[in-house]
Amino acid sequence: MPFDGATIANVVNELSHTIVGGRIDKISQPERDEIVINLRGGGANHKLLLTANSNAPRLNFTSQSKISPLKAPMFCMVLRKHITSGRIVNIVQPKFERIVELHIEAMDEMGDKSVKILLIEIMGKHSNIMLLDAKRKILDAIKHVSPAVSAVRPILPGLAYSNPPSTKQNPMEMHNPEAFIDCLLVGNSKVQEAIYKNLNGISPIFASEICTRAHVAHDTFMKDLAQDETSRLHLAFFNAMEQIAAGQFTPLIYWDAECRAVDIAAFPMQLYARHVVENYDSASAMLESFYARRDETYRISQKTVDMRKLISTHQERARKKSFMYERTLEEIKNRDTLRIKGELLTAYLYMVEKGADSFTADNFYDENKPMQIAIDPTLTPAENAQRYFKQYNKQKRTFAALEEQMSKNQEDLDYLDSVAIAMETITDEADIAEIRAELASQGFAKRQTDSKNKKASQSAKPLRYVSSDGFDIYVGKNNTQNDNLTLRMANNSDIWMHTKDIPGSHVIIITGGKDVPDTTILEAANLAAYHSKARNSAQVPVDYVAKKHVRKPGGAKPGFVIYDSHRTVYVTPVETGLEVWNG
């Protein structure tokens, strides 16, 4: 689920068990919307990150180090003045909101102890970090909001802090089934919408999870639920809230088949039962991993913009060529008629009247049916016949050239389609370098001379899965890896797989000389279909054969092979639940 009330409760639980009683040692502001607090608690040093960045607002322990500006920003100076050397006495998540308050006891200017509140609101573009005094007056905020921007809730030093406006209720207090259902009936919404629209801190994903656990269709209107459905809904919700209240968290990340993060969660989600799951010892470790990989994904996306545009441009060019070739084929499809007319004129030269602009002859190629032939009266009958022969020979040569050009263009288009699919499976910069080098080798991109790119491409690895029967399954992420897998890595007894006549990845089952069960065959076939252009199709044909029957024609493009003696299985691709390994 996103950074909602449950995830925040997981973080608060971790912080409460770790740093309550701890003292603040150092405060820095490496970014304009980010605070890092070094403190000691529980006999260890910790680094707490608070960020109000609209793309990734959060708070968690961090191990990352950033360089702070030489001159500390004003908000950082205010924090240093009021809470340096302070002791954290409490950490609160009010009303299950996406808000966390760190209550800090520190000396004031008069040398007396007073409590300050360091508060973070995790609310997307409205996220903010503030310091309040004991009477909840704003001492400063990392983002000032003037009355001109928000007349309802300005945020400026000296103003009283007010909670974000909300009509939602606290889900931690929804113990009574009748009160819970009455709350959800407000607004006559569908079940999933009613849950997240009427209760604090509940995200749409969390609401869908409650529906899944209750076995209630999320798009059913609340007023249409049967009594047993409302009972199951409250029970599923109550159990989830009890789990949170008891601090029973299992922070984890769900991944798809391409090792892309699907979601984070504070506990196992039935909604993602078919996804790959990665468990963590703490909420902070989970968040650090998730956002680090998300940032890496963003960087990869930025670094591949030019390649995606290049591939798209060449694909469009190839499609335009295909259209042009098809149109030309249509124009010359009757070329044999030109030859026949020339031959008929040659056979009946003596019958053509001088100055005639047409001539009707018995077509001895078609049961002597009459054929009308247009004639240029300025030419002799023999010259007219030669004109038809020249037109025929020209179109015949055009057809022969078209066959070669169309074949080459289709090869290019199939190849570019396969590279476009490979772009969706990139997991690191090594994959980028490998695909870029491959495009250059085929003349679709400029050659790179950067030695770093060469080293990076050499470290690129295919995806590796383990089937439910214990067999290793490898999936090439691009055509270079496909060739390496099939032609170099796989043994003759291993099983090779590929979608039938559809661009996609090569899949290899390492048999070790053993018979492969049908379950592994189907799991590998699913991977082949999922990593192909037919990912969103049903009943995708996947060919499989012993690797010894697979060979690469001379001069063929990367990833292209031919094979025989194969069998075919049909699968509807889904995200695999198999464990994925690195390398």
N, C-alpha and C positions, 0 to 999 in steps of 0.2 A: 504494500500500500504506500501511498505518498507519505510525506512527513506530516502525518495527521496526529490526532490526539493519542492514539495507541503507541505510535512510534515515539512521540514525545514522552509519554509515560514511561516507556522503556528506558529512555535516556535519563529522565529524572530519577528513576529507580537506581540506575548505575551511579549517577553523581552523588545521590544521597548516601549510598553505601561506601563511597570512596572519599569524598572531600568535605562532608559536613564535619566541622571542627577544624578543618585545615585553614592555613593562613596564606594570604596573597603575598607573593614576593615581588612580582614584576608584571607590568602591564604595557602592552605595545599595540600599535594600530598600523599593521603593515599595508592595509588597503583602506580606502576611504569609507568602506562599509563593513569593516572587519576588525574584531578585537581578539587579541590573544592574551590570556592570563596565565602566568606561571605561578603555581602554588604548591604547597606541600601539605599532604593529608594522608592519613593511614600509613605513615612511615615511609612514604615515597613521594617523589616529585612528579607533578602532572602539568600538562599544558592544555588549557581549555580554550577551544575556539568558539567564538560567537560571531556569526556572519549574517548580515541583513541583505546580502546580495539577492536581488530579485529572482535570479535563476537557480540559486541553491541556498536558501536561507536555512540555517541550522545552528545547533550547538552540540559539541561532542569533544571528547579528548582527542588530541591530535599528536602525531609524531613529526609532522612536517615543520620545517623552519623557513621563515621568510625574512627578508631584509627589511627592517623598518626605516622610515624616512629619518634623515638627520634631525629634522625639526618635527617634534610630535604634534599632530593635529590638536585642535582645541579640546575635542571630546576626550581624547586620550589624557590630556593634561588634567581635565576635571576628574576623571576616574582616578588618576594617580594621587590627586590631592585628597580625595575623600575616602578611598578604600584600600590604598596600599598599606600593607601590614594588617589589614582587617581579617577577621575570622568569620568564616562562613558558618552561620548558625542554623540555616534552614534552606531548603530548596522546595519550591511550591509550583504546582501546575493548577491554577485556579479554574474550577468548574470544567475540567477536562478540555479547556481551551487550548489553542495552539500558542500558548504563552507560558514562559518559564520565568519565575522570580527567584533570584539568588539573594537571600537576606544576609547581609554582611554587617557584623558589629565592628566598628572602628572608632578611633578617637576623633572628636570634632575639633574645631579651632580653639575651643576653650579647654581642651584636654579631657573632656568628659566622653564617656562611651555613648555612642548613639548607633542606631541601626539604619543603614542605607539599603536600598533595594536596586539591584542591577537586574533589569528586566529585558527580555527579548520577546518580540512578537514575530512569530514565524508565519507570515501571511503573504507569500508571493511578493508582488511588487509593492505591497504596503508594509513589508517587514521593516522592523526598526529595533534599535537597541537604546534603552533609556536608563538614566540613573535617577532614582526618586529618593526623597528624604523620608523620615519616619512618618510624616503626615501625608505621604504620597504626592508631594509637590515635585514637579519635574525640575531637577537640577540642570540636566542637559540631555540631549538626544543626538544620536549619530546622524539622524536625518530630521531636519526641522521642517515642520508643516505649518505654514502661515494660515491665518483665517481666510485669506484670499483663495487658498488652495482647498481648504476644508473648513467651512464655517461650522460644521457639526462637531469636528474633533481636531482642533489645532494642537500642534505639539511644539511647544516653545518653552525655554527656561522660565520658571516662575509661575507657570500655569499648573492647575491641579490636574493630576492624571485621571483620565476616565477610561474605562474599558471600551473596546471597540463595540459599536452599537450592534445589538443582536437580540432577536426574539427567541432564539433557540434555548433548549433546556439542557441541564446537566445530565448526561446519560448515566453517571455513576449513582444518581439518586432514583433511577427508574426501577425500583424493586417491585412495585405493584403492577401486576399485568394489566389491570383496567386503565391505570394512569398512563402506562406505556402505549397502549393501543389508542387511547383518546388523544394522546400527543401526536401520534402518527396520522390520525384522521384529519388533522388540521390541513386545510388546503385541497383535500380530495385528490391526492397525488397517487402515483403508482408506488408500490411497496418500497423499492430501492430508493426512489426520490424522497419519499416520506421520511425514511430513516435519516438520510444525510441532510435534509433540509430543515429538520425540526430538532436535531440533537447536536450539541457542541462537539467539535473535534472528530466527527465521523465523516470520513471521505467517501466518495461514491464507490471506491473499491472495497472498503470495509463494509459498506452497506450491502454490496453484492455478496460478500463473504457470509454475512449474516443470513441472507436469503438462501444461499447455497447450503449452509448448515441446517437450515430449517426445512429444506426441500420445498421452498415456496418460489414460484416463478416471480422474478424480480419486476416484470412488467405488468403484473396484475394490479388493478386498482385496489387500494386498501378497503374500500367499501364492499368489494366483491369477495373478500377472503372468507372462507368458512371458519367456524369456531375452532376446529382442530388446527387449522393453519395459523390462526392468530396465537394459539397456545404454543405451537412449535416455534413461531417467530420470537415470542417473548423469551422462551426457554433458551434458544440459541443466543439471543442478545444478552440475557442475564448471565449465562455461563461465560461468555466472552468478557463481560465487565468484571465478573468475579475473578477470572483469571488475571486480568490487569490489576485489580485491587490487591490480589495476593502476590503480585510481583513475579508471576510465573511466565517469564519471557524466554523466547528462543529466537534471538535475532538471526535473520537469514536473508539471503538474496536468491531470487528466482531468475534463472537464465533460460534463453531459448537455445535451439540447436546450433546457432552460430556463435554461442558464447556472448550474446548481447544481453545485458541486464533487462529483465522484464519489469521487476518490481522489488521493493524491499518490504520486509514484514517484521513484526514484533513477535510473531508466533506462526506456526504452520497454517497455511491457507488451503482449504479444500478447493478453492477456486483455481489454484495452480497445481493441482495434483499431478498433471502430466508434464510439468516443467522440471528442468534440472534444478536442484536445490543445493545451496552452499550455506552451511551453518557457521556461526561465529560465537566466540566466547563472550562478546560484549556488544552493546549497541554502537559504541564508538568505533570499534574495529569494523563492524558492518558498514557504517556510514563512511568511514575513511576509504574502505575498499570500493564501495559503490560510486562515490563521487570521483575518486581517482580514475576509475575505469570509464566513468561517464565523460570526464574531461578528456581522457585519451580518445574515446570515440569521437568526441567533438573535434579534437585536433586532427584525427584521421579524416574525418569528413571534410574539414577545411583543406587538408593537403591533397584530397582527391578530386576537388572541384574541377580542376583543369582536365584531369583524365576522364571524368564522367562526361564533360562537355565534348572532349575530343572523340570519345567513343560514340556519343549520341550524334555528333556531326557526321562521322563516317557511316553510321547506320542509316541516317537519313539520306545521305548521298547514294548509298547502295540501293536503298528502296526506290529512289527516283530513277536510278539506272534500270532497275527491274521493270518499272512502269514504262520507261521509254522503250526498252527491248520488247516488251509485250505489245506495245502499240505498233512497233515496226513489224513484228511478226504478223500482226493482224493485217497490216498493209500489203504484205507479200505472200499471204497464204494462198492466193490464186495464181502463183507464178507458173505453175504447169500449164495453165490456160494460155499464157503467152507463147510457150513452146508449141503447143498444139496449133495455135493460130498461124504461127510461122510455118509449120509443116504443111498445114492445109493450103495456105497460100502457095507454097512451093509446089505442091501437088497439082493445084488447079490454076497455075499461072496463065495458061492459055484461055481460061474462061473469064478472066477479070477484064471488064470493059475499061477502055481508056477514059480517064477523068472521073471514074466512079469514086464515091466517098465511102462506099461499103460494099461488102460481098458476102453472100450466103453460100456456105459450102456444106456438103454432107460430112459430118464428123465421124470418120471411120474408127475413132477411139471410143465412140459412144453409140454403137448400133446405128450409125449413119443418120443420127438426128441432126437437123439443120442447125448450123451455128452461124450467127451473123458476126462478121469481122469488120471493124472500122478500118478505113484505108485513107492514107494521106494522098489526095489526088495530085499533089506536086511531085510524088515519087512514083517510080515504076513499080509494078507488082513484086518484082524480085527485091527491090530496095525496101518495100514495105515488109516483106518476109524477113529480111535481114534486121530490120528495126525491131521486130518482135523477138527475134533470137537474141539480139543485144540486150533488150530489156530483161528477157528471161535469165540470161547468163549473169547479168548484174545482180538480179534479185537472188539467184542461186548462190553467188559469192557472198552476198549480204547474209543469207541464211546460215551458211557455213561459219562465217565470222561470228554471227550472233550466238550460235550454239556454244562456241568456245568462250565468248565474252559472258554469256549468261551463266555458264558453269563456273567460271572464275568469280563472277559477282556473287553467286549464291554461296560459294565457299567462303568468300569474305564476309558475307552477311551472317552465315552460320557461326563463323569464327568470332565476329564482333558480338553476336548474341551470347556466346559462351563467356566472353570476357566481361560483358555486362553482368552476367550472373555471378562471375567471380568477384566483381566489385562489391557484391552484397555480403560476401563472406570474409572480407578483410578484417583481421583482428589486431594487426600491428603494422608498424612501418616496414617491416621486412616483407610483408605481403605487397605493400604498395610498390616497393622497389622491384620486386619480382615481376609484377604485372607491367610496370613501366618498361622494364627491360624487354619483356616479351613483345609488347606493342612496337617497340623500336626495332626489334629483330624482324618484324613482319612489315616494316615500312609505314606503320601508322603513327609513329611518333619519332621525335628526334632522339638520337642515341645519347645516352648519358655517359659522361666520362668520370663522374664523381666516384671515387674509390669507396666512399662510405655507402653509396647506394649498392655497389657490388657486394660489399661485405654484408649489408643488411639482407639482400636477396638470398645470400647463401645461408642465412640463418632462418629463413622462412620454413615452416613445417606444416604438413597436412593435419587435418583434424583426426583425432584418434578416439574411437569409442570401444567399449567392451560390451558384447552382446549378453543377453540374459543367460546364455549357455557358456559364457566365458571366452568367446572367440574375439580376438582383436579385429576391429573394422576400421579401415583408414579411408578418409574422404579427401580428395584433392580440392584445394581452395582456388586453384587457377589451372590453366592449361600446362604450365611448366611443371607444377606439382603432379598433374594428371600423368604426364609423360614419365616423370621420375617414378611414380608409384607403379605404373603398369609395366614399364620397360626395364626398370632397373631394380626396384625393391621387391616386387612380387616374384614368387617362385612359380614354376609351371603348374604346380598342384593347387595353388591358391585360386580363389574364385574372383573373377572380375565381373563388375556390374556397371550398367549404364542405361539410362532411359532410351527407349527405342525411337530413333529418328528425332530426338529432342535434345537440344543443347543442355549440357549439365556436367556434373562432376563424375570422374571415375571413382568407383568404390571397390576396394579390395578387402576380401575376407581372408585373413591369414589362417590357413587350415592346419598347418603343421602335419600334413599327411593324414588328418583325421576326417571322418565323414562329418559333414556339416548338417545339423538338424534344420528342419523347416522353419522353426522359430527364428533362428539366426538369419536364414535366407530372407525371410519377410522383414526382419528388422533392418537388414542391410538394404533391401529393396526400397524400404521406406526412406532411408537416408538418401539413396540415389534419386528418388522422386522429389524429395524435399529440397535437395540441392540442384534443382534443374529449373528449366523455364516453365515446367508444368506444376510448379509447387502448389498453385491454387486450383488445380484440376482434380477430377475424380477418375478412378480406374486408370491410372497411368501405367502403360506397359514398360516393364523393366526387363531387359535381356541380361542373362547371366550365363557364364561359361568358364571353364577352366582357363587360366591365363595362357596356357600353351597354345590355345586356339586364337589368340589375339596378336595382331601384327600391325606394324606401321608402314604404309606405303612410302616409297622414296619420294622426298620432296614435299610430303604432306605437312599441313600447318600443325602447330603445337596442339596437342590434345586429340588430334584426329587419328583414329585407328580403324581397322576392319577386322571382322571376326566371323567365325562360322561354328556350326555344331552347338548352337546356343539353345537355351530354353527361355521362356518368357513367363513372368509373373505379373499380375495386375494389382496395384496398391493405390489407395487414396492417401496421399502424404499428410502426415501430422507431425507436430513437433515431438521429437523423440524424448523418451524418459530415460534413455541410456546415459550412463555417466561418461562425460567427455574428459579426456586427458590432454595434457600439453605434450605435443610431439608424438 
